[in-house]
Each structure stands twice: as structure tokens, then as C-alpha cells.
Amino acid sequence: LSMSTNFGWLTVSPSLRIKEDWAMQYRQYQQDIHEFRDLSGFNRRLTWNSSLTLNTKIYGIIPINFGDIISVRHKMSPQISMSYTPNLLNQYKNQFNTYIDDNDNLQEYDILGGSYVSSLSDERKKITFSLDNTFQAKIKNQDALENKIDFLNVYMTFDYDGQELIDNKFSLIDSKWSFKKSNGGELFFIHMQHDMYDKDTNEILLKKGKLPELEFLRFQMSSNFRLNGYSIEEDNDVLENSISNVDTTKYNSILFMDEYKPSIGNNEVWRSDLNVSIQGDYNIDDKKWEFNYFNLDTYNTIHLTKNWLFTYATGINLMDMKINSQSLKFYRELHCWEFMFTWWPDGYSKGFQLSINVRHPDLKDIRVRSSSANRKFISN
């Protein structure tokens, strides 16, 4: 059961979840053979939990007249969620048995454990605080029309655990910073976690006038851009637009080029799509960066003739300057048909694929295919 009600600027969303399970079998430990056996018998178990969420939105606008930027808007979405799960162990004591393990230790087990029946646990009380920040810029384009773009999103959250046996009731402060491109794609991403407690005294740092300490820092970036080459007969307007920073391909790895079809304009001699991706973690103790990967994927397509296209794709590990994988693809349209041949020359992905099929999407099952044993087609 859930609902959502607005009280002016505040949205209140209570929720109550009640579940009753009926089981026609239960398990029993056979001490003589040291294993569980399923026995017939009816057992029921009713469990429930509840939550309450409070959230709102706060807007702020900063008028700026700088270049094409007219104003900057900051939208804050604070939220508090409280959840409660009761301790129902005492109500179902008859559904728990014990046995002696191989080390002569007494072990307790749930006779309905390992089934679809909800498990039981100690009482849990948790409060989650979160704050979502979105920064938007209103800009004026070349046609004097106003356009709104997101350029930064910052999301922060942490928990307060109400269980009495837990010393550090506050969790790490988790924050994620996403910097956006003008087209809405992600430019780079920063993930941080901060500890509220002093490592030596276990006291809350804010009470001592100190800020939470950095525990985890990760940087990640993936950017795509495109280079084009045109014949010298093209006019200047075309040549001025021969370099673009738009996202160019949805393929994350050249190992998955089964359905990739080279496509460049008739006025283009060549096109090169490049994707640079990097991820690194900051070692807090050694105070230095440790990179998980730093890769460059390229898709280079050229008009061999008026009708034939050739694509060479390669993935390079820039950390050790080695080629992870590479492939070559020949493509030609044959009136209402199309021809594709892809060859992976080396590595564990070595092999080929040949496909001749009807171009119309409703007739795509009319085709002829052939491939090496380790390069089977992904799609049917």
C-alpha cells in the first residue's frame, strides 16, 4: 500500500508492505546423515515493513549575461526516507530448529530457509538523506532562440542506522558528480565517498569542527569525436564543418561489430570516429592515481570506390600502448541487397563473418550468412 500527498511545497509518500507466505513443505536436518531433507507440512509466515518519504524541490536562478549564456538555474531535490522492519523472530520460534555440526557446535536454522518464503531478521530502522542538484544553463543559439541545457548534476546521499548495536550509525557520504556536454551526453564523472568519523577516536568530525575525510575517489571519462575528409571540389561551407565533437557510435568495443554498418556521406572521402575512455582511482594512503583503464577505440571508414566502403577498427590500450583488438570490414550496397564481410585478424576473437541480406527491415530474414566457429552472429 502506498500513496503520495502534497502539503504545499512538501510531498509526503507513506508506504506499507504486508506479505503472507504459505508453504506446503519445510526442511529438517537429519543428524544421522548430516544433510537437510524436505518434508510435507503446512507453515504460514506474515511479514511487513513500512516507509515514509519526504521530498520537495527548490529552484534558484542566477541571471548571467556572458556570451551566449542568459541565466543559470539550480534545482535542488532534497529527500528524507525513513524505513522500519520489525523483529518477528519471537512470533515464529516454532519455525526455527537446531542441529550439531561436524565441529560439535550448535547451529540454528530456519525450516523455511532457502525457499520463496520471506526471511526473518532483527529489527531494522534506517533514515536515508539524499540531495539531488541539477545545474542548467539557458543559452541563446545562432537563431536567437533560447535553449536550456544541463551542464552539471551532483547527487549526494548517506544513511543513519537506528540499530542499537551499531557504533558508527552514519554511513559514508556518497556523492556522484556528472559533468555534461552541450548535447546532453556525459563529459566526465567523479565518484567520491567521505567518512564522518575520526579514525582514531571514532567521534563525529563535525563535532570537532572538521570536515568529513575523503575515503574513495574515482574519475571516469568517455568522449567521442569525429574527423571527416572531403574532396577538394567541395565548397568551403562543407569543409568548415569537417570536424565535429558529436557522439558518433553506440558501440563500446570493436569486438562487437556484427551489426555495425559503415555509413558516410557521398561527399566524404573518409571519416574517423574516435572514442577515448579512461577510469582511475585515487589511492588515499599513497596519494597517487591508479588507472583501471585508458583506451582509444577508432572506426576509420574510407570510400575505396563509389560503391565500396572499407572500415578499419582498432582498440588500443594507451597504458601499455598495445592493440587489444582490430577488425576490417568491407561493405557494399547491391541495389536492394547489401554485402558485408568482417575479418578479425588476430587475438582470441580471430575469425570472419560474411553476410548478404535484403536491405528492407521487414525482409531482413532473407539472407545468406557464413562465419568461422568462434565468430557466430549475435543476432538470429
C-alpha positions in Angstrom: 0.0 0.0 0.0 1.4 3.4 -1.0 0.2 6.9 -1.6 1.6 10.3 -2.3 0.1 13.6 -1.0 1.2 17.2 -1.4 1.2 19.5 1.6 2.0 22.8 -0.2 5.7 22.6 -1.1 6.2 19.2 0.7 5.4 15.8 -0.9 4.7 13.0 1.6 4.7 9.4 0.5 3.9 6.7 3.1 4.2 3.0 2.2 3.2 -0.2 3.9 4.1 -3.6 2.6 2.4 -6.7 4.0 3.2 -10.2 2.7 1.9 -13.6 3.8 3.6 -16.8 2.6 2.1 -20.2 2.7 4.5 -23.1 2.4 3.5 -26.8 1.9 7.0 -28.1 2.6 9.7 -27.4 5.1 13.2 -28.6 5.7 14.6 -30.7 8.5 18.1 -31.5 9.3 18.8 -35.2 9.6 21.5 -35.6 12.2 22.4 -39.2 11.2 23.1 -38.4 7.6 24.2 -34.7 8.2 22.0 -33.2 5.5 18.6 -31.4 5.0 15.6 -33.3 3.8 12.3 -31.7 2.6 9.2 -32.8 4.4 5.5 -32.2 3.7 3.7 -29.8 6.1 1.9 -26.5 6.1 3.5 -23.4 7.5 2.5 -19.7 7.2 4.5 -16.6 7.8 3.4 -13.0 7.7 5.9 -10.2 7.4 5.7 -6.5 6.9 7.7 -3.3 6.6 6.9 0.4 6.3 8.5 3.6 5.0 7.9 7.3 4.8 9.4 9.6 2.2 9.5 13.4 2.4 10.8 15.4 -0.6 10.5 18.8 -2.3 12.1 20.9 -5.0 13.9 24.2 -4.6 14.7 26.4 -7.5 17.2 29.3 -7.8 18.1 31.4 -10.8 21.3 33.4 -11.3 21.0 36.0 -14.1 24.2 36.0 -16.2 24.9 37.8 -19.4 28.1 36.2 -20.5 28.5 35.2 -24.2 25.5 33.1 -25.2 24.5 32.3 -21.6 21.5 34.2 -20.4 21.0 32.6 -16.9 21.9 29.6 -14.8 19.2 27.7 -12.9 19.9 25.5 -9.8 17.3 22.8 -8.9 17.7 21.1 -5.6 15.7 18.0 -4.7 16.2 17.1 -1.0 14.7 13.9 0.2 14.4 12.0 3.6 13.3 8.4 3.6 12.5 6.5 6.9 12.1 2.7 6.8 11.2 0.3 9.5 11.3 -3.5 9.6 10.1 -5.2 12.8 11.7 -8.1 14.6 9.3 -11.1 14.1 11.6 -13.8 15.3 9.8 -14.3 18.6 6.5 -14.8 16.8 7.9 -17.7 14.7 10.1 -19.5 17.2 8.4 -22.8 16.1 9.9 -22.3 12.6 13.5 -22.5 13.9 15.3 -25.7 14.9 18.9 -26.5 15.8 21.4 -29.1 15.0 25.0 -30.0 15.9 27.5 -29.6 13.1 30.7 -31.5 12.4 32.6 -29.4 14.9 30.2 -30.1 17.7 28.8 -26.6 17.5 25.1 -25.9 18.0 23.6 -24.3 14.8 20.2 -22.7 14.4 18.3 -22.8 11.1 15.1 -21.6 9.5 12.9 -24.6 8.4 11.6 -22.4 5.6 15.0 -21.0 4.6 16.1 -21.4 1.0 12.6 -21.1 -0.3 10.4 -18.4 -1.7 9.2 -17.5 1.9 10.4 -14.2 3.2 13.3 -14.5 5.7 13.2 -13.0 9.2 15.7 -10.6 10.7 16.3 -8.4 13.6 14.6 -5.0 13.9 15.9 -2.5 11.3 15.4 1.2 11.4 17.1 3.4 8.8 16.9 7.0 7.7 18.3 7.9 4.3 19.2 11.5 3.4 19.7 12.5 -0.2 20.2 15.7 -2.2 20.0 15.9 -6.0 21.4 19.0 -7.6 20.9 19.9 -11.2 22.5 22.9 -12.8 21.1 24.2 -16.1 22.1 27.0 -18.4 19.8 28.9 -20.6 21.6 29.9 -23.8 20.8 31.8 -27.0 21.6 29.9 -30.2 22.6 31.3 -33.6 18.9 31.9 -34.5 18.4 34.0 -31.3 16.2 31.2 -29.9 16.6 30.3 -26.2 17.6 26.7 -25.3 18.1 25.0 -21.9 20.9 22.5 -21.3 22.0 20.6 -18.2 25.7 21.0 -17.6 26.2 19.5 -14.1 24.4 17.0 -11.8 25.5 16.4 -8.3 23.9 13.6 -6.2 24.7 13.0 -2.5 23.3 10.5 -0.1 24.0 8.9 3.3 22.2 6.7 5.8 21.6 6.8 9.6 21.2 3.3 11.0 19.0 3.2 14.1 20.1 -0.2 15.4 21.5 0.0 18.9 24.4 -2.5 18.4 26.0 -0.4 15.6 28.6 2.1 16.8 29.0 4.1 13.6 25.4 4.9 12.8 26.2 7.2 9.9 27.3 5.6 6.7 29.8 7.1 4.2 28.6 10.2 2.4 28.3 9.0 -1.2 28.5 11.7 -3.9 28.4 11.5 -7.7 29.3 14.4 -10.0 28.3 14.2 -13.6 29.6 16.9 -15.9 27.6 17.2 -19.2 28.3 18.0 -22.8 26.2 20.6 -24.7 24.4 17.7 -26.4 23.4 16.1 -23.1 26.0 13.3 -23.1 28.3 12.8 -20.2 31.7 14.6 -20.4 33.3 13.1 -17.3 32.2 11.6 -14.0 33.5 11.8 -10.4 32.5 9.4 -7.6 33.6 10.3 -4.0 32.9 8.8 -0.6 33.6 10.7 2.7 33.8 9.3 6.2 32.1 11.3 9.0 34.1 9.6 11.8 37.6 10.2 13.2 39.6 7.0 12.6 41.4 7.3 15.9 38.7 8.4 18.3 35.6 7.3 16.3 34.0 10.7 17.1 32.0 12.6 14.5 34.3 15.0 12.8 31.7 17.8 12.5 31.5 18.0 16.3 35.3 18.7 16.3 34.9 21.4 13.7 36.4 19.2 10.9 35.0 18.2 7.6 34.4 14.6 6.6 37.5 12.8 5.4 37.9 11.5 1.8 37.8 7.7 1.7 37.3 7.0 -2.0 37.7 8.9 -5.3 37.2 7.7 -8.8 37.4 9.7 -12.1 35.9 8.4 -15.3 35.6 10.0 -18.7 34.4 8.8 -22.1 34.4 11.2 -25.1 33.7 10.7 -28.7 34.6 12.9 -31.6 34.7 12.7 -35.4 37.0 13.8 -38.2 35.9 14.0 -41.8 37.7 14.4 -45.1 36.1 15.8 -48.2 37.2 16.0 -51.8 38.8 19.4 -52.8 35.8 20.0 -55.1 33.5 20.6 -52.1 32.7 24.2 -51.3 34.1 26.0 -48.2 30.9 25.6 -46.2 31.3 21.9 -46.2 35.0 22.0 -45.4 34.4 24.3 -42.4 32.2 21.6 -40.8 34.7 18.7 -41.4 35.5 18.4 -37.6 32.7 17.6 -35.2 32.6 16.7 -31.5 29.2 14.9 -31.6 28.7 11.4 -30.2 29.4 9.1 -33.1 28.8 5.5 -32.3 26.9 3.4 -29.7 29.4 0.5 -29.9 31.6 0.3 -26.8 34.1 -2.2 -28.2 35.2 -3.1 -31.7 34.9 -6.8 -30.7 31.1 -6.3 -31.2 30.9 -5.1 -34.8 28.5 -7.8 -36.1 25.7 -5.3 -36.9 28.0 -2.2 -37.5 27.4 -0.9 -41.0 29.8 1.7 -42.4 27.9 4.8 -43.4 29.4 8.1 -44.6 28.1 10.8 -46.9 28.7 10.6 -50.7 30.6 13.8 -50.5 33.0 12.4 -47.8 36.3 10.7 -48.8 36.9 9.4 -45.3 35.6 9.5 -41.8 37.3 8.7 -38.5 35.3 8.2 -35.3 37.3 8.1 -32.1 36.3 7.2 -28.6 38.7 7.9 -25.6 37.8 6.3 -22.3 39.6 6.5 -19.0 39.0 5.4 -15.4 41.2 5.9 -12.4 41.0 5.5 -8.6 42.9 7.8 -6.2 44.9 5.9 -3.6 44.2 7.8 -0.4 47.1 6.3 1.5 49.8 6.6 -1.2 48.3 9.9 -2.5 48.6 8.8 -6.2 46.3 7.8 -9.0 45.9 4.2 -10.1 44.3 3.9 -13.5 42.0 0.9 -14.2 41.9 1.5 -18.0 42.9 4.1 -20.6 41.6 3.1 -24.0 41.3 4.5 -27.5 38.8 3.0 -29.9 38.8 4.2 -33.6 36.5 3.5 -36.5 38.1 4.6 -39.8 36.0 4.4 -42.9 37.1 5.3 -46.5 35.4 5.2 -49.9 37.5 2.7 -51.9 35.3 3.3 -54.9 32.0 5.0 -55.4 30.1 1.9 -54.1 32.7 0.1 -51.8 33.3 1.2 -48.2 36.2 -0.1 -46.1 36.3 0.2 -42.3 39.3 -0.4 -40.1 38.5 -0.5 -36.4 41.1 -0.9 -33.6 41.1 -0.8 -29.8 44.3 0.5 -28.2 45.3 0.2 -24.6 47.1 3.5 -24.1 48.6 2.4 -20.7 50.9 -0.1 -22.3 50.5 1.1 -26.0 49.2 -2.3 -27.2 46.5 -3.1 -29.6 43.7 -5.1 -27.8 41.8 -6.0 -31.0 41.3 -4.9 -34.6 38.9 -5.7 -37.4 38.5 -5.0 -41.1 35.1 -4.7 -42.8 34.1 -4.4 -46.5 30.6 -3.1 -47.3 28.7 -2.5 -50.5 25.0 -1.9 -51.3 23.7 -4.2 -54.1 20.6 -2.4 -55.1 18.0 -3.9 -52.7 20.6 -6.1 -51.1 23.8 -5.4 -49.1 27.1 -7.2 -48.7 29.3 -7.2 -45.5 32.5 -9.1 -44.8 34.3 -8.6 -41.5 37.6 -10.1 -40.6 39.3 -10.1 -37.1 42.9 -11.0 -37.9 44.3 -11.9 -34.5 43.7 -12.5 -30.8 41.1 -14.7 -29.2 38.4 -13.1 -31.4 40.2 -14.1 -34.6 37.8 -15.1 -37.3 35.4 -13.8 -40.0 31.8 -13.1 -40.8 30.1 -12.9 -44.2 26.5 -11.6 -44.6 24.4 -10.9 -47.8 20.9 -9.9 -47.0 17.9 -7.8 -48.2 18.2 -4.2 -47.0 14.4 -3.7 -46.3 13.9 -4.1 -42.5 10.7 -6.2 -43.0 12.7 -8.7 -45.1 15.9 -8.9 -43.1 15.4 -12.7 -42.6 16.1 -13.2 -46.3 19.9 -13.6 -46.1 23.0 -15.7 -46.6 25.4 -16.0 -43.8 28.7 -17.7 -43.1 31.2 -17.3 -40.2 34.1 -19.0 -38.5 33.4 -21.2 -35.5 34.3 -18.6 -32.9 32.6 -15.6 -34.6 29.0 -16.7 -34.7 26.4 -14.0 -35.3 25.0 -12.4 -32.2 21.5 -11.8 -33.6 19.3 -14.6 -35.0 
